[in-house]
Amino acid sequence: MTEPRETAFTSFLKDFAENVGKFHKGANVLAGIRDEDVDVGATPKTLVMRRDKVGLFRYEPTAKRTVETPVLIVYSLVGRYTIADLQSDRSLVRSLLAEGTDLWLIDWGKPGRTERWLMMDDYVDDYIHQAVHRICRETGHDKVTLLGICQGGVFATCYAALHPEKVKNLILTITPIDFHADIDDPAAIQGLLNIWIRSLAPEDIDRMVDALGGVIPGEFMSSIFSLMRPMHSLTKYNVGLFDIVDDKDRLMNFLRMEKWLADRPDHPGEVGRRWLKELYQENRLAEGRFELSGRIVDLRAIDMPVLNIYARDDHIIPPSCSRALGGKIGSADYKEVPLPCGHVGLFVSSKTQDKLIKIIPEWLRARDG
């Protein structure tokens, strides 16, 4: 039966009034928020060493030490480490500290044109290597645990393969190893980034890096990632934001995420060339043909315990590309953990936080003898 026009119109007016009220309340909330209120990466830490623009930090302890071996977080060059410390109630950093971990961090800083000639060799065999040596000197340990995230996980994997004597444990999160594993995966619905990069000619990559002045701007990479989820990108500032604009806690979480997304640094061009051509296109790491500092990165040299955590719904790193690690390393102590989330959701989703903050400390304590 058709609803009377007067009732429908009355309902419309009521909804309109509620939405206007919600909008005004949200506007007042936004007006009272300053940039410094949107605090990301706020967990206290101390600068221990600086090398060029790269800083080595040690987080201040918040609980009695239960994991003696120091843990070094190695993040990607594509974004900022602050995603692992985005907000107080969803912070991998704070959770690990609360579990008694001696936690360290490499902050790559913000590379610019002066860093355009840096190679992956520099990041793995210089910056990470010097950080590991400094941590060992400061703590009296002869080995560290590496916790690699995304591209930083590839750096950590390469370091563990080239310097296994310095790595007690290796933890990887959302890390690609076999960049072609998604090709023959019939269940794969992700891998759009893989497909796009493989479709480019190697000279196209060179032209792109050269045209961009030897660095890949953070804004350019942000646009690529936005295009991978077009509907989300189109609606998050109207439909998505409107749903939460009058809830200050949810709004602050939204703004923290947006601040992290907007803080994407430029990517050194020479690292980008090799990353795109030798890994994405040629798959040299998985095939045992990837070389750093004149040495082949042999994954079979990774003989320490390995924990590999990946996201089942990852639209950037297909799960099959991460799962491939298990069959290529030399360690018999290998654990693989899929979590029901997307790429960024591994660190900020309420569905995974409880699991993630239990898995890593428990796994570390069992191997800390």
Disulfide bonds with the S-S distance in Angstrom:
none
